[in-house]
């Protein structure tokens, strides 16, 4: 699903999970955590990996394990670059190790500032909701087992949790905060990344337990344009868990003057 956000916004396509494709300059594409099933066009690509959880790596692993990945650049932490190099069969792939505070520049006009974030909690708050969550995982033990198996087949560590402020050519920045905006995120953490970037698009992963606290966090930020998505919706379907009400959250944020879309 393609969304153009803001007056100068690039074409942003949601790929599922926490994956996005951004149309880049000079017939190139930029990807963030492309999931399994991503169709890569035959053009130069820059792929940004936020961390090593399996649902964030499926697409890039499929790409690297075939002999047609030349003209691809992977931007990730040192842990992820080491892991992905071992999976790669095409010597033409370029790996760029980054860490929080570093920058990346590409000859096609892609610029990125790198920052750190803390992953959203795995369990909902409160003893009863947490127990109910664990019970659903146990009841769906077959799916839980497949997820554990998938994690064991991936990297032994997820590496740093990295976010990216991406600028494509002269367009407005896209801020990929990974899965780091939640009830434990401090306003200063978000403000330190956004700064005075009012004309930016902020990609926001939303879990149901964080819907109540996100408006105050996002309303206080300078950014005007927000794209909301639910990163683990497929797993929630599998386990019969509740979904985040993105439309209700979007409505509340619009009342505060934000320009908001929900994807997909």
N, C-alpha and C positions, 0 to 999 in steps of 0.2 A: 504494500500500500504506500503510495508516494504522497508526501505532504510537502508543500512549499509554504514556509512559515515566514511572516514578516515581509517587508517591502523588497528586501534584497536577498531573501533567504535562498540558499541552495536547495536543490531537490534532495530530500531526505526520504529514503525508503526503509521502512521497518521490515526486518527479515525474520522476526520471531525471537523468542527468548530475550536477550539483551543485544541482539544484532541489528546493525544499521549499515546502509550503503549511502554514501554521499557522492553525488555527481561532481567529479573534479574537473580541473582545467585540462585543456589539450587532450581530449579523449582519454581521460584516465578516471579511475574510481578510487574512492577511499572507503574502507570497511572498518567497522568497529565490531569485534567479537562475532564474526560471521558464523552462524550455527550450521549444523549438518543440514545438507539439502540446499545450501546457497549455490546459486548458479553464477559463476564468475564469467564476465564478458571477456573477450579476447583483446583486452586493452591493458596498459600498465596499471598496476594496483598497489596501493599502500594499505597495509592491514595493521590496525592497532589492536593489541590484545590487552585487556584490562587486568586479567588474572587467570589462573589456571584451573578453575572449576570446569568440569567436562562439557557442560552445555555451551560454554564460551569458545570451545576449541574445535568442534566437529567440522565446521566448514574449512578452516585453515588446514586441518590435518588431511582431509580429503584432497585438498589442492596440492599440498606438499608431497603426497605419496604418489602423484602421477608426474610424468615427465614433461609437463607443459606449464610450469610455474615460473619460468624466466620472466624478467621484467616485473617481478613482484618483490616488494619490500615489506618485511615484517618488523614492526616496532613494538617492543615488549621489554619486560624486565630481564635481567640476566638469567634468572632461573628459567623463565619461559623460553628465552632464546636458545639456551643449551638444550632443553627438551625438544623444541621444534627442529633444531638442526639435526638431531638424531633421527627424526622422522622424514627428513627431506631427501628427495632423490634427484633434484635438479640443481646442479652447481651454480646456476645463474641467479638463484634466489639470494637477496641481500638481507642480512639481519642487522638491525640497529638496536643495541642495548640502551635502554634509558632508565632513569630513576627519577623520583620526585625532585623537582627543581631544575631538571635538565630541559633542553629544547631539541626539536627535530626540524630540519628543513629539507625539502625535496626540490629537485630541479624543475619539477612541473609547477611549482608554486604553492605547495602544501607546507604550512607552518604549524607546529604544535608545541604548546607548553605543557609540561607534565607535572601532575600533582598527585598527592597521596590521599586515600580515603579509607574509612573503616566500613567493613561489610555489614549489611543489615543483619539483625539477629535472626537466627535460625528457628527459634521458638517464639510464639506469641507471649506477651506479658501475662503474669498471673499463673498460679499453680494449676488451677482447673483447666484454663485454655491450653496450657502447655501439655498437660496430661492427655487432654482430648486430641491434641495434635499428634502426640507420640502414639496414641491408640490407633489413629487412622493409618499411621505408617506401619504399625504392626499388623493391622487388619489387611492392608495391601502388601503383604510381605513379598509377593512375587515381584511387584514393581520396585519395592524398596531394595530387594536383592539385586535387581538389574542395575539400579542406580549405583549401589555400592560397588558392583563389579566394574561398571564403567569408570568409577573414580579410581579403582585400583589399577586399571589399565592405563590411566593417564599419568601425569607427572606426580612425583611423590609429594611435592609441595606446590601450593598455588602461587607462590612468589608474592612480590609486592602487589598491593591493590593500587592500581594506577588509573588516574583519570587524565583526560586530554582536553585542552582548549585548542580546537582545530580552526585554522583560518585557511580558506581555499581561495587563492587569488585575492581579489579585492572584496570578496563577499563578507557577510556578517559572520562572526565566529559561531561555532557549534561547540557547546560545552558538554562533554560526555562524562558524567559523574559516576559512571559505573552503577553499582548498587549501594552507593554510600550516602544517600539522602533518606533519613529515617528518624525515628523518635529519639535516637541518641545523638544525632548530629547537632552540633552547636552552631548558632548563627554565624559566629566568627569563622568557622571552617568554610561555610558556603561563601560568606562575604569575602574571605581572603582569596578565593578562586575567581569569583566574578568581578570583584573590584568595581570599577565604574563602567563595565561593559553593558550598557543598557540595550544596545542593538545586537544582542546575541540570542541564540536559541539554546535553551537548557533542556537536555534530555533527562527525564526524571523517572526512575524505576519506582513503582508503587506496590507495596504490600498492603493487605487490608488493615493490618494493625497500625499502620502509620498514617492512614487517611486523616485522622483527627488532628494530628500534629503538623502535617506538612503545610497547611495554609499559613500558619504564623511564621514558619521557617521561610517559605517562598515569598510571602508578601513583603517581608523585610529586605529582600534582595533587590538589587538594581535592575536585574534582567527583566525584560518585558515579555518575551516570547518563550513559551514552555510547551514541550511535547511530553505527554504522560503515557506510560505503558506499564503493563504488568509482566515482570520478567519471568515468573514461574507459573504462568497460567495453565500450561499443559499439565504440569505435575499436580496442580490443584484440582484439575478435572479428574486426573487418574485416582486421586485419593479422596474425592468428594469433599474437598475443602472449600470454604467460602472465597469468593473473589472480591477484589477491590472495586468499589464503585467509582470508576474513573470519571463518569459523567457528573456525578454529584461534586466530586473534588474540583473538576474543571469549572463548574458553575460558580462555586465559592471563590475560586481564584479570579474568575472574570469580574466578579463583583468588586474585587480589589484592584481592578484596572489591568490585569494581565491578559495577554493574548494567548489562548490555550487551545491545543488540539489533543485528541486522544487517538492513539494508534494501538492496534489496528482499527 
